[in-house]
Amino acid sequence: MESVKYLLDENQIPKSWYNILADLPVPLPPVIHPGTKQPIGPNDLAPLFPMDLILQEVSTEREIPIPEPVRDIYRLWRPTPLHRARRLERVLDTPAHIYYKYEGTSPAGSHKPNTAVAQAFYNKQAGVRRLATETGAGQWGSALALACRLFDLQCTVYMVKVSHDQKPYRKIMMQTWGAEVIPSPSSRTNAGRAILAKDPNSPGSLGIAISEAVEDAATHDDTKYSLGSVLNHVLLHQTVIGLEARRQMELAGEYPDVVIGCIGGGSNMSGLAFPFLADKFKGKKVRIVAVEPEACPSLTRGMYLYDFGDTAATTPLLKMYTLGHSFVPPAIHAGGLRYHGDAPLVCLLYHHKYIEAVAYQQRAVFEAALQFARAEGIIPAPESAHAIRKATDEALQAKRDGSPRVILFNLSGHGHFDLKAYEDFLAGRLEDFAYPRQQVEQAVRELTGIQP
């Protein structure tokens, strides 16, 4: 019988994370203090993060050892399986070979615990009692709630209000693990109260929720902030995905021609792709594609500028492709991936054409998700379905070209808590939405005054 799954043993969980900063062919623009317009130092980040994570943020060591307590928890679900999507290949009648790394086997159902567990560990080591964070669709909040429970930390999650209302079971999942879940914008923080004063019916955004979580952490001595994407140390922790996948592709006797990941902030795509980018920097021929929604097209239509990471403009300035920190995604958008910018590392790689990017309308994404679920049996998270859409298009292009192609994508989570979006799609209620160019241009005009 032909293999469908390629598995590693628990003793093959990576012992180190891969740090792409060691191999970058171009320098990463510094993070800038908005007041001094100078690069920030460790002391600027100390109110928010423990020193071990701050050091990881700036490290140029190629390998960062994974602490044994973290690897011990990873064993609950890692190594995750690599699947050959043979049934989908037959449905598409394609000569392409399609592989997917399935991160939905984690207790939280997504890739997010890979960094949540690491961040909880380092905060516990530093004597922190509580972590504050934000979440959009809920995958990150669920992961951090789980990680805090495993390390006996308190957890406060500011959940984007529209997702809080659309996805009650995500909230219940976090509460089951002991987290406090607050719809954002809230009256709990100055940032939230200011937003509500302007718009009492604000649906919220990740930028707003970040403002609230950062304020919460900065104003409580026993609390630190935890982030599920964007920053270097977060992407670092996710590289366990690609490190495992590279070994599993060897078991399959193939190497990908194209590696695909969906992107909202960058952790999903980077976790799979960064180890393969290390090969690309050495001359290996492999394409890396980031897939985003047309409703939040930061890479494909944003501008490469310094911007704040949050709506209230309280974070340092990050060089990234941005739609502007005042961006609020449309409430009709069902697929997550709603951040106004992207990880500086990802943006740098895109700017210098080491990776590609493509944006899709949500109905095309859900069409691909449905086809995948009916072929492979797994109902994918809407975020992951963006990668499926691109993988499907690559496979169909291989069919038109009459040439084989090896495709690898990250199925970063299951969609068991996202069935309302599937219900809306099946009922014909999902609407396509393309973020207007004029709103991007207005945001860019507003950003000109904060450039270093």
Buried (B, 14 or more C-beta within 10 A) or exposed (E): EEEEEBEBEEEBBBEBBBBBBEBBEEEBBBBBBBEEEEEBEEEBBEBBBBEBBBBBBBBEEBEBEBBEBBBEBBEBBBBBBBBBBBBBBEBBEBBBBBBBBBBBBBBBBBBBBBBBBBBBBBBBBEEBBBBBBBBBBBBBBBBBBBBBBBBEBBBBBBBBBBBBBBBEBBBEBBEEBBBBBBBBBBEBBBBBEBBBEEEEEBBBBBBBBBBBBBBBBBEBEEBBBBBBBBBBBBBBBBBBBBBBBBBBBEEBEBBBBBBBBBBBBBBBBBBBBBBBBBBBEEEEEBBBBBBBBBBBBBBBBBBBBBBBBBBBBBBBBBBBBBBBBBBBBBBBBBBBBBBBBBBBBBBBBBBEEBBBBBBBBBBBBBBBBBBBBEBBEBBBBBBBBBBBBBBBBBBBEBBEEEEEBBBBBBBBBBBEBBEEBBEBBEEEEBBBBEBEEEBBEEBBEEBEEBEB
